[in-house]
Amino acid sequence: MPLALLVAPMVNYQIPAPAEASPSSGAPESLRVKQLEEQVAALRNSVICAFNQLLDLKDLNTGVHSTRLAEWGMRVGQELGLEEAELQNLEVAALLHDIGKVGIPDSILRKPERLDPDEYALMKKHSEYGWAVLRMLPGFERAALDILHHHESFDGKGYPAGLRGTEIPIVSRIVCVIDAFDAMVSSRPYRKGLPFEEAVRRLNEASGTQFDPVVVRSFLSFAEAEISTVFAAAGTSVSSAL
């Protein structure tokens, strides 16, 4: 099951009773190995979902935003022919790309005006904070690197490392495009989301500079065909934004 479907808002959450351990001491070796693999996979999914819920506790819009990115990102990754391991990292990176924002003060995260240079410098640290957290978890090292570089620009003018072109991991390039698009079309308490056509224009305008042109074309190929669905996912509608 895709992780995006496992991540749910914290509504009427009930603390579950401890599960009883199932006896396996007498099971064949192959069965014990399978059980261990299933336990590791379940633990991995639980960690991802727990971090996503932490984002919701920080800002209720952030976790839902990340779930949208995971769904869109997987479609782009599949269209571009990413291998299964890359797709798994893409899903994690899309869901948790903002996890470093838990280290950013609310006064900066929620500021309705333009950030001053010092505030912006601190905001840019969130990708490094996310990397620092996730790289400590076994099995999350690759996704941590993808999160570290999701604000790099295709022309080398992004951060934190100033990577350019294919130096930037493909997963990071995908998250960069869909994150920017979702931010543009989503409404916030202090502003309305951009009309779809304007968001598309800005993506195309920055294609080859901020964004990977291949990723932009792949994303827009289905975003334009599913405009109503895309806007509904972003919490608005075509008519309200146009």
C-alpha positions in Angstrom: 0.0 0.0 0.0 1.4 3.4 -0.9 2.6 5.4 2.2 0.5 8.4 1.1 -2.6 6.3 1.8 -1.3 5.4 5.2 -0.7 8.9 6.3 -4.0 10.2 7.8 -4.9 13.4 9.7 -4.9 13.2 13.5 -8.7 13.3 13.9 -10.2 11.4 16.8 -7.0 9.4 17.2 -7.3 6.6 19.7 -4.3 5.1 21.5 -4.2 1.5 20.6 -3.8 -1.3 23.1 -0.4 -3.1 23.0 -0.4 -5.9 20.5 0.4 -9.4 21.8 3.5 -10.9 20.4 2.9 -13.9 18.1 4.8 -17.0 18.9 7.5 -17.8 16.3 10.2 -19.6 18.2 9.2 -22.9 16.6 8.8 -21.5 13.1 11.0 -22.5 10.2 14.0 -20.3 9.5 12.5 -19.0 6.2 9.3 -18.0 8.0 11.2 -16.2 10.8 13.2 -14.3 8.1 10.0 -13.3 6.4 8.5 -12.2 9.7 11.5 -10.0 10.5 11.4 -8.4 7.0 7.7 -7.6 7.6 8.4 -6.1 11.0 11.2 -4.0 9.5 8.9 -2.7 6.7 6.1 -2.0 9.2 8.6 -0.1 11.4 9.8 1.9 8.5 6.3 2.9 7.5 5.4 3.7 11.1 8.4 6.1 11.4 7.4 7.8 8.2 3.8 8.2 9.3 4.9 9.4 12.7 7.1 12.1 11.2 4.3 13.2 8.9 2.0 13.5 11.9 4.7 15.6 13.6 4.5 18.0 10.6 0.7 18.2 11.1 1.2 19.1 14.7 3.6 21.9 13.6 1.3 23.2 10.9 -1.9 21.4 9.8 -1.4 22.4 6.2 2.1 20.9 5.9 1.4 17.2 6.3 -1.5 17.3 3.9 0.7 19.2 1.4 3.3 16.5 1.7 0.8 13.8 1.0 -0.2 15.5 -2.2 3.4 15.8 -3.2 3.9 12.0 -2.6 1.0 11.2 -4.9 2.1 13.6 -7.7 5.7 12.7 -7.3 5.1 9.0 -7.7 3.3 9.6 -11.0 6.2 11.7 -12.3 8.7 9.1 -11.1 6.9 6.2 -12.8 6.6 8.2 -16.0 10.3 8.9 -16.0 11.1 5.2 -15.4 12.6 5.4 -12.0 13.5 2.0 -10.5 11.7 0.7 -7.5 14.3 1.8 -4.9 14.3 5.3 -6.3 10.5 5.4 -6.2 10.5 4.4 -2.6 13.0 7.2 -1.8 10.9 9.6 -3.8 7.8 8.8 -1.7 9.7 9.3 1.5 11.4 12.5 0.3 8.0 13.9 -0.9 6.3 13.1 2.4 9.1 14.3 4.6 10.7 17.1 2.6 9.6 19.7 5.1 10.5 17.8 8.3 13.3 20.2 8.9 10.8 23.0 9.4 10.2 21.7 12.9 13.4 23.5 13.7 12.3 26.9 12.2 10.6 29.4 14.6 6.9 29.9 14.0 7.5 33.6 13.8 9.3 32.9 10.5 7.1 30.1 9.2 3.9 32.0 9.7 5.1 35.5 8.8 2.7 36.9 6.1 5.2 39.4 4.8 8.4 38.9 2.9 11.2 37.5 5.1 14.2 39.7 5.8 17.7 38.4 4.8 18.4 36.9 8.2 15.1 35.2 8.4 15.4 33.9 4.9 18.9 32.5 5.7 17.4 30.6 8.7 14.5 29.4 6.6 16.9 27.9 4.1 18.4 25.8 6.8 15.3 23.5 6.9 16.6 21.2 4.2 19.8 20.7 6.1 17.8 20.1 9.3 15.8 17.5 7.6 18.9 15.7 6.3 20.5 15.8 9.8 17.5 14.1 11.3 16.7 11.4 8.7 20.3 10.4 8.0 20.5 9.0 11.5 17.9 6.4 10.7 19.1 3.2 9.0 17.6 2.8 5.6 16.7 6.6 5.3 20.2 7.8 4.2 19.3 8.1 0.5 16.0 9.9 1.1 17.9 12.2 3.5 20.2 13.3 0.7 17.3 13.8 -1.6 15.6 16.0 1.0 18.9 17.9 1.5 19.0 18.9 -2.2 15.3 19.6 -2.9 15.9 23.4 -3.1 18.8 23.2 -5.6 18.2 24.9 -8.9 18.8 23.4 -12.3 21.1 26.3 -13.2 23.2 25.9 -10.0 21.8 28.9 -8.1 19.9 27.0 -5.5 20.9 25.8 -2.0 22.5 24.4 0.1 25.3 23.1 -2.2 24.8 25.0 -5.5 24.5 21.8 -7.5 23.4 22.1 -11.2 21.8 19.9 -13.8 22.2 16.2 -13.3 24.4 16.8 -10.3 21.1 17.2 -8.4 19.5 13.8 -7.5 16.5 13.1 -9.8 14.3 12.7 -6.7 15.3 16.1 -5.5 14.5 17.6 -8.9 11.0 16.0 -8.9 10.2 17.3 -5.4 11.5 20.7 -6.3 9.0 21.1 -9.2 5.9 19.7 -7.5 6.6 21.5 -4.3 6.8 24.8 -6.1 3.7 24.2 -8.1 1.7 23.2 -5.0 2.9 26.3 -3.1 1.8 28.5 -6.0 -1.8 27.2 -6.4 -2.5 26.6 -2.7 -4.4 29.3 -0.8 -3.0 30.5 2.5 -4.7 32.6 5.2 -2.8 35.7 3.9 -3.1 35.1 0.1 -5.2 33.3 -2.5 -3.6 30.6 -4.7 -2.5 31.5 -8.2 -4.7 30.7 -11.2 -3.7 27.4 -12.8 -2.6 29.1 -16.0 -0.3 31.5 -14.1 1.3 28.7 -12.1 1.9 26.8 -15.3 3.4 29.9 -16.9 5.8 30.3 -14.0 6.8 26.7 -14.1 7.5 26.9 -17.9 9.3 30.3 -17.5 11.7 28.8 -14.9 12.1 25.5 -16.8 15.9 25.1 -17.5 16.8 27.7 -14.8 15.2 26.8 -11.5 13.5 23.5 -12.7 14.5 20.5 -14.7 12.7 20.8 -18.0 12.1 17.0 -18.3 10.4 17.0 -14.9 8.3 20.1 -15.7 7.0 18.5 -18.9 6.2 15.2 -17.1 4.3 16.9 -14.3 2.3 19.2 -16.5 1.4 16.4 -18.9 -1.1 15.1 -16.3 -1.6 18.3 -14.2 -3.1 20.1 -17.2 -5.3 17.0 -18.0 -6.6 16.8 -14.5 -6.9 20.5 -13.5 -10.0 20.1 -11.4 -8.5 17.2 -9.4 -5.3 19.0 -8.9 -7.1 22.1 -7.6 -9.3 20.1 -5.3 -6.3 18.4 -3.8 -4.7 21.8 -3.2 -7.8 22.9 -1.2 -9.3 25.3 -3.7 -11.2 25.1 -7.0 -10.7 26.2 -10.6 -13.5 28.7 -10.5 -12.3 30.3 -7.3 -8.7 30.7 -8.5 -9.5 31.9 -12.1 
